[in-house]
């Protein structure tokens, strides 16, 4: 089933007005094409200020709706290829997650963004127990999920006090694909994986937009994430077509710069 709407921000604003509460919006925002020679990019938050640097409209939609890449459809042509710098200031510090709704409203206003939600089949993976069963240590640490890099260029995924759904979400980030927990395993666990990243899904910049160091030329890569998952945790990823709710971009225009 498809639900069409101008934007979720417009719906939120209408509900706020009905409740006598004005919708939170940015007091000022600058949007301009990014420097074509710039490297890096991404989201930067500082109290009541949001900056999106050297990023596409598709990436902005991912931020505004808290989505992964495969959950955005309809971002064709310039919406995925052209990059922009956005600098938006609110009149006060953001409440938790509030900047997302405010960004939705900004995209609707300045990009003329119209979207709808739809459930589509996407290629992905089901996280299941391997043939010999899971090998999951009980939690010892406080909840956290952290990705880091080894000197050899491998990735370390450390999830503490994590459920299987949270692990599946982390694996979706690691693989760049939809991952759904179908293990049937309850509880929370401390898990750690070290694996060689897929070059097609390997980040080239950190969260500050700085280039990540290249691994040494003589570095020996570790196992793939698929092999590491099975050997270390007794779990595996099975390729399947899976339904996922996505945001479909119906229309958008290049923004004015003021």
C-alpha positions as CSV (number, residue, x, y, z in Angstrom):
1,X,0.0,0.0,0.0
2,X,1.2,3.5,-0.9
3,X,0.7,6.6,1.2
4,X,1.2,9.8,-0.7
5,X,2.0,13.1,1.0
6,X,3.7,16.4,0.3
7,X,6.1,15.6,3.1
8,X,6.1,14.1,6.6
9,X,7.2,17.5,7.8
10,X,3.9,19.1,6.5
11,X,1.9,16.4,8.3
12,X,3.9,17.0,11.5
13,X,3.3,20.8,11.2
14,X,-0.4,20.2,10.8
15,X,-0.7,18.1,13.9
16,X,1.3,20.6,15.9
17,X,-1.0,23.4,14.8
18,X,-4.1,21.3,15.8
19,X,-2.5,20.9,19.2
20,X,-1.7,24.6,19.5
21,X,2.0,24.0,19.1
22,X,4.0,25.7,16.3
23,X,6.2,23.4,14.3
24,X,9.9,23.8,15.0
25,X,11.8,25.3,12.0
26,X,15.2,26.7,11.3
27,X,15.4,30.5,11.8
28,X,17.9,30.8,8.9
29,X,19.4,28.5,6.3
30,X,22.0,28.8,3.6
31,X,22.0,26.3,0.7
32,X,24.6,26.5,-2.1
33,X,26.3,24.2,-4.5
34,X,29.4,22.5,-3.0
35,X,32.9,23.2,-4.1
36,X,33.5,20.7,-6.9
37,X,37.1,20.2,-5.7
38,X,36.1,19.5,-2.1
39,X,36.8,16.2,-0.5
40,X,34.7,14.5,2.2
41,X,31.4,15.5,3.5
42,X,28.5,14.5,5.7
43,X,26.4,15.7,8.7
44,X,27.7,18.0,11.4
45,X,25.5,18.9,14.5
46,X,26.4,21.6,17.0
47,X,23.6,22.4,19.6
48,X,21.1,24.4,17.5
49,X,23.1,24.4,14.2
50,X,23.0,21.8,11.4
51,X,25.5,21.6,8.6
52,X,25.5,19.1,5.7
53,X,28.7,19.4,3.8
54,X,29.3,18.4,0.2
55,X,26.4,16.0,0.0
56,X,23.6,15.1,-2.3
57,X,19.8,15.6,-1.9
58,X,19.5,11.8,-1.5
59,X,21.9,11.9,1.4
60,X,19.9,14.8,2.9
61,X,16.7,12.6,2.7
62,X,18.6,9.8,4.4
63,X,19.5,12.1,7.3
64,X,16.0,13.7,7.5
65,X,14.2,10.4,7.8
66,X,17.0,8.4,9.5
67,X,17.4,6.0,6.6
68,X,20.0,3.9,5.0
69,X,20.9,4.3,1.3
70,X,18.7,1.4,0.1
71,X,15.7,2.9,1.8
72,X,15.5,5.9,-0.6
73,X,14.0,5.5,-4.1
74,X,13.4,7.9,-6.9
75,X,16.6,9.9,-6.4
76,X,17.7,10.1,-10.0
77,X,20.0,12.3,-12.0
78,X,21.2,15.5,-10.1
79,X,19.4,14.4,-6.9
80,X,22.2,11.8,-6.4
81,X,25.1,13.3,-8.4
82,X,25.1,17.0,-7.5
83,X,26.4,18.0,-4.1
84,X,25.3,20.9,-1.8
85,X,26.4,22.7,1.4
86,X,23.6,23.4,3.8
87,X,24.1,25.6,6.9
88,X,20.9,25.9,9.0
89,X,20.5,27.6,12.4
90,X,17.7,27.1,14.9
91,X,16.7,29.6,17.7
92,X,17.6,27.1,20.4
93,X,19.3,23.8,20.9
94,X,17.7,20.8,19.3
95,X,15.5,18.4,21.3
96,X,16.3,14.7,20.7
97,X,16.0,14.0,17.0
98,X,14.2,17.3,16.4
99,X,16.6,18.4,13.7
100,X,15.3,15.6,11.4
101,X,11.7,17.0,11.3
102,X,13.2,20.5,10.9
103,X,15.3,19.2,8.0
104,X,12.3,17.6,6.4
105,X,10.5,21.0,6.4
106,X,13.6,22.7,5.0
107,X,13.9,20.2,2.1
108,X,10.2,20.7,1.3
109,X,10.6,24.4,1.3
110,X,13.9,24.9,-0.5
111,X,14.0,21.9,-2.7
112,X,10.3,21.5,-3.3
113,X,10.7,18.0,-2.1
114,X,7.6,15.8,-2.2
115,X,7.7,12.1,-1.1
116,X,5.6,9.1,-0.2
117,X,6.2,5.9,1.7
118,X,6.1,2.6,0.0
119,X,7.0,-1.0,0.8
120,X,9.3,-2.5,-1.8
121,X,11.3,-5.7,-2.2
122,X,15.0,-5.1,-1.9
123,X,17.9,-7.5,-2.2
124,X,19.3,-8.1,1.3
125,X,20.3,-10.7,3.9
126,X,18.6,-12.6,6.6
127,X,20.7,-13.0,9.7
128,X,20.3,-16.6,10.8
129,X,22.1,-19.2,13.0
130,X,24.7,-21.2,11.2
131,X,24.6,-25.0,11.0
132,X,26.5,-25.6,14.2
133,X,24.6,-23.0,16.2
134,X,25.4,-19.6,17.5
135,X,28.5,-18.7,19.7
136,X,27.4,-15.6,21.5
137,X,29.0,-14.4,24.8
138,X,26.7,-12.8,27.4
139,X,27.0,-9.0,27.9
140,X,29.6,-7.6,30.2
141,X,29.7,-3.9,29.0
142,X,27.2,-1.1,28.7
143,X,25.3,-0.9,25.4
144,X,27.3,0.5,22.4
145,X,28.1,-0.3,18.8
146,X,31.4,0.9,17.4
147,X,33.2,0.5,14.1
148,X,37.0,1.1,14.0
149,X,39.9,0.4,11.7
150,X,43.0,-1.8,12.3
151,X,46.5,-0.7,11.0
152,X,46.2,-3.3,8.3
153,X,43.0,-1.7,7.0
154,X,40.5,-4.2,8.3
155,X,37.3,-3.1,10.1
156,X,36.5,-4.0,13.7
157,X,32.8,-4.2,14.6
158,X,32.3,-4.2,18.4
159,X,28.7,-4.4,19.7
160,X,28.2,-4.5,23.5
161,X,25.0,-5.6,25.2
162,X,23.3,-5.7,21.8
163,X,20.2,-7.6,20.6
164,X,20.2,-9.6,17.4
165,X,18.1,-6.8,15.8
166,X,20.8,-4.2,16.8
167,X,23.5,-6.5,15.4
168,X,21.5,-6.9,12.1
169,X,21.3,-3.0,11.9
170,X,25.0,-2.8,12.4
171,X,25.6,-5.4,9.7
172,X,23.4,-3.4,7.4
173,X,25.8,-0.5,7.8
174,X,28.7,-2.8,7.3
175,X,27.4,-4.4,4.1
176,X,25.5,-1.4,2.7
177,X,22.5,-3.8,2.3
178,X,19.2,-4.6,4.0
179,X,19.8,-7.1,6.9
180,X,16.9,-8.5,8.9
181,X,17.2,-10.5,12.1
182,X,15.7,-14.0,11.6
183,X,17.7,-15.8,14.2
184,X,14.9,-16.2,16.7
185,X,17.6,-15.5,19.4
186,X,16.5,-13.5,22.4
187,X,18.7,-11.6,24.8
188,X,21.7,-9.3,24.5
189,X,25.3,-10.1,23.8
190,X,28.8,-8.7,23.5
191,X,30.2,-9.5,20.0
192,X,33.3,-8.5,18.1
193,X,34.2,-9.1,14.5
194,X,37.3,-8.2,12.5
195,X,36.9,-8.4,8.7
196,X,38.2,-7.1,5.4
197,X,35.8,-4.4,4.1
198,X,34.2,-4.7,0.7
199,X,36.0,-2.0,-1.5
200,X,32.6,-1.1,-3.0
201,X,31.2,-0.3,0.5
202,X,34.3,1.0,2.1
203,X,34.1,4.5,3.6
204,X,36.8,6.8,2.5
205,X,36.2,9.6,5.1
206,X,35.6,9.7,8.8
207,X,32.6,11.6,10.4
208,X,34.6,14.8,10.3
209,X,35.1,14.5,6.6
210,X,38.8,13.7,6.9
211,X,40.3,11.0,4.5
212,X,40.9,7.7,6.2
213,X,44.4,6.3,6.0
214,X,45.2,3.8,3.3
215,X,46.3,0.3,4.6
216,X,49.9,-0.6,4.1
217,X,50.7,-2.0,0.6
218,X,51.9,-5.3,2.2
219,X,48.9,-5.7,4.5
220,X,47.2,-9.1,4.5
221,X,43.4,-8.7,4.5
222,X,41.4,-10.5,7.1
223,X,38.3,-12.7,6.3
224,X,35.2,-11.4,4.6
225,X,32.4,-10.3,6.9
226,X,30.5,-13.4,5.9
227,X,33.3,-15.7,6.9
228,X,34.1,-13.8,10.1
229,X,30.4,-13.8,11.2
230,X,30.2,-17.6,10.8
231,X,33.5,-18.5,12.3
232,X,33.4,-16.1,15.2
233,X,29.7,-15.9,16.1
234,X,28.1,-19.0,14.6
235,X,25.8,-16.8,12.5
236,X,25.4,-16.3,8.8
237,X,23.9,-13.9,6.2
238,X,21.6,-15.6,3.7
239,X,20.9,-13.6,0.5
240,X,17.1,-13.0,0.1
241,X,14.6,-10.6,-1.4
242,X,13.1,-8.8,1.6
243,X,10.3,-6.2,1.9
244,X,11.4,-2.8,3.3
245,X,9.6,0.5,3.8
246,X,11.3,3.2,1.7
247,X,10.8,6.9,1.1
248,X,10.1,7.5,-2.6
249,X,11.0,10.9,-4.0
250,X,8.1,12.1,-6.2
251,X,9.6,15.5,-7.1
252,X,12.3,18.0,-6.3
253,X,14.0,21.0,-7.8
254,X,17.4,22.5,-7.4
255,X,17.3,25.0,-4.5
256,X,17.6,28.7,-4.6
257,X,20.8,29.8,-2.8
258,X,19.3,32.4,-0.3
